[in-house]
Amino acid sequence: MSLPSSPPPECLLDLEVGRGILDRVLCGVDSTQESLEAVRQAHRLEEPGGSLIVITALELATSAQAGWAATAAAADLEERAQAALDAAKAEAPGASFRCVEGRADQVLLAQAESEHATAVAVGTHEISRSVGIALGSVTTTMLHDAPCSVLVARAHPAHEDFPRSIVVGVDGSRESAVAAAVAFRLGERFDVEVWPVAARGGKEFDIAAVDAIATGVLIEEGKPVDTLVATAGKADLLVVGSRGLRGVRALGSVSERVAHRAPCSVLVVRPPAPS
């Protein structure tokens, strides 16, 4: 699915509606390139004057399983954690860095709450959605339980140019209006085109409400998840709104399924956690 070559759309909303979503960003990092990509993208998208905290989890409980070699295993884990932070420091100058003991998903959730994070950024190892739900992957846990917006970062060939194009899903809802404001604010910051996309195949579709959000909305007849995933193939970043459902209530939501399936990075916009 290609984006139209007509003049770029315009947001009809006050872009201040999208302010604050990327003010206080928390990013998890480990020894993988996927997590370093999350650091790079979080650093790029962080609001000017905002803050970025990069955290690596030190799961010392696993070293106890090494028996007599537990001390050496713990030392190895600490060395890897420090190496992950050192690599992240090269990607995000000016950020704060810390190592926190605990399981990665639980550490990120706890830190997001205590730091009043407005967004959490994580890399993805592209395991299937069903496996992520069953095994509790960090990405899936953030999408289900994070108290704030979530950036699921995927590899981008030109880090310094991210994002070069943005797609945002709109359906006329308040949540999609906030997502559109965030997307167009990013478009304005990075001087890139933003394309709003709507799908008629959802449970409710109010064309007047969609038209009140932006001009030039690309309207497709398919289902929302399929439409957004297909359109995202032409973008670097897909922005979608979320009603803020957490836990089991988040299972099966459009934003959760899109974040797992999209070929590009996805920013799931939720209301900021109260300070």
Secondary structure, 3 states (H helix, E strand, C coil): CCCCCCCCCCECCCHHHHCCCCCEEEEECCCCHHHHHHHHHHHHHCCCCCEEEEEEEECHHHHHHHHHHHHHHHHHHHHHHHHHHHHHHHHCCCCEEEEEECCHHHHHHHHHHHCCCCEEEEECCCCCHHHHHHHCCHHHHHHHHCCCEEEEECCCCCHHHCCCEEEEECCCCHHHHHHHHHHHHHHHHHCCEEEEEEECCCCCCCHHHHHCCECCCEEECCCHHHHHHHHHCCCCEEEEECCCCCHHHHCCCHHHHHHHHCCCEEEEECCCCCC
